[in-house]
Amino acid sequence: SVSTFVLFHNPVSLLLGLRQTRGGSQAASLWIAGRRVEEAMVALRKVAPDAPGCPERLNAATEAVYKYFVQRELNGLMDSKDAIEHYGIGPEVLAGLGKMTQPS
């Protein structure tokens, strides 16, 4: 049995495992959602917390993380601790998840 940590930190293994058990489209959706989280977190880190564009970037990061977590759960990956650490998802983003109503 391969641990969740190894699967998460080795995207190729994760994608191959999901492809074998769930189908390629679900694996691709999870990978795309992860890339969006990565991009949103990079964009958020580029602005100061009090900068004019920060609220929009924070909202974008929160929405990306929400969608990523949904994709993980659809693929049977319920524990997001590794993802939070891997992507450096901060408490300000996680706090926003509780305020989500309906992502666009």
C-alpha positions as CSV (number, residue, x, y, z in Angstrom):
1,S,0.0,0.0,0.0
2,V,1.3,3.4,-1.0
3,S,0.8,6.1,1.6
4,T,-1.2,9.2,0.9
5,F,1.9,11.3,1.5
6,V,3.8,9.5,-1.3
7,L,0.8,9.8,-3.7
8,F,0.3,13.4,-3.0
9,H,3.9,14.4,-3.4
10,N,4.4,12.3,-6.5
11,P,1.8,13.6,-9.0
12,V,2.6,10.9,-11.5
13,S,1.9,8.2,-9.0
14,L,-1.3,9.9,-7.9
15,L,-2.5,10.3,-11.5
16,L,-1.7,6.7,-12.4
17,G,-3.4,5.5,-9.3
18,L,-6.5,7.5,-10.0
19,R,-6.5,6.6,-13.7
20,Q,-6.5,2.9,-12.7
21,T,-9.3,3.2,-10.1
22,R,-11.4,6.2,-11.1
23,G,-10.7,7.0,-14.7
24,G,-8.5,9.6,-16.4
25,S,-11.0,12.5,-16.4
26,Q,-11.1,12.5,-12.6
27,A,-7.4,12.4,-12.3
28,A,-7.0,15.2,-14.8
29,S,-9.6,17.3,-13.0
30,L,-7.7,16.9,-9.7
31,W,-4.4,17.8,-11.3
32,I,-6.0,20.9,-12.9
33,A,-7.6,22.0,-9.7
34,G,-4.2,21.6,-7.9
35,R,-2.5,23.7,-10.5
36,R,-5.1,26.4,-10.0
37,V,-4.5,26.4,-6.3
38,E,-0.8,26.7,-6.9
39,E,-1.2,29.6,-9.2
40,A,-3.7,31.4,-6.9
41,M,-1.4,31.0,-3.9
42,V,1.6,32.4,-5.8
43,A,-0.5,35.4,-6.9
44,L,-1.7,35.9,-3.3
45,R,1.8,35.8,-1.9
46,K,2.9,38.5,-4.4
47,V,0.8,41.2,-2.7
48,A,0.9,42.8,0.7
49,P,-2.1,42.0,2.9
50,D,-3.1,45.7,2.8
51,A,-2.5,46.2,-0.9
52,P,-5.5,47.2,-3.1
53,G,-5.6,43.9,-5.0
54,C,-5.3,41.6,-2.0
55,P,-9.0,41.0,-1.4
56,E,-9.6,39.8,-4.9
57,R,-6.6,37.5,-4.8
58,L,-7.6,36.2,-1.5
59,N,-11.1,35.4,-2.9
60,A,-9.5,33.7,-5.9
61,A,-7.3,31.6,-3.7
62,T,-10.2,30.6,-1.5
63,E,-12.3,29.6,-4.4
64,A,-9.5,27.6,-6.0
65,V,-8.8,25.8,-2.7
66,Y,-12.5,25.1,-2.3
67,K,-12.8,23.5,-5.7
68,Y,-9.6,21.6,-5.2
69,F,-10.8,20.2,-1.9
70,V,-14.1,19.1,-3.6
71,Q,-12.1,17.3,-6.3
72,R,-10.0,15.6,-3.6
73,E,-13.1,14.4,-1.8
74,L,-14.7,13.1,-5.0
75,N,-11.6,11.0,-5.5
76,G,-11.7,9.6,-2.0
77,L,-9.0,11.8,-0.5
78,M,-10.6,13.2,2.6
79,D,-7.6,14.4,4.6
80,S,-6.4,17.7,3.3
81,K,-3.5,18.3,5.8
82,D,-0.9,17.3,3.2
83,A,-2.4,19.6,0.6
84,I,-2.6,22.5,3.0
85,E,1.1,22.1,3.8
86,H,2.2,21.4,0.2
87,Y,0.5,24.5,-1.3
88,G,1.2,26.7,1.8
89,I,-2.5,27.4,2.2
90,G,-2.7,30.0,5.0
91,P,-5.3,30.5,7.7
92,E,-6.7,33.5,5.9
93,V,-7.6,31.2,2.9
94,L,-8.9,28.4,5.1
95,A,-11.1,30.9,7.1
96,G,-12.6,32.0,3.8
97,L,-13.8,28.5,3.1
98,G,-16.4,28.8,5.9
99,K,-17.8,31.9,4.2
100,M,-18.1,30.3,0.7
101,T,-21.6,30.3,-0.6
102,Q,-21.4,29.2,-4.2
103,P,-18.2,29.5,-6.2
104,S,-18.4,30.9,-9.7
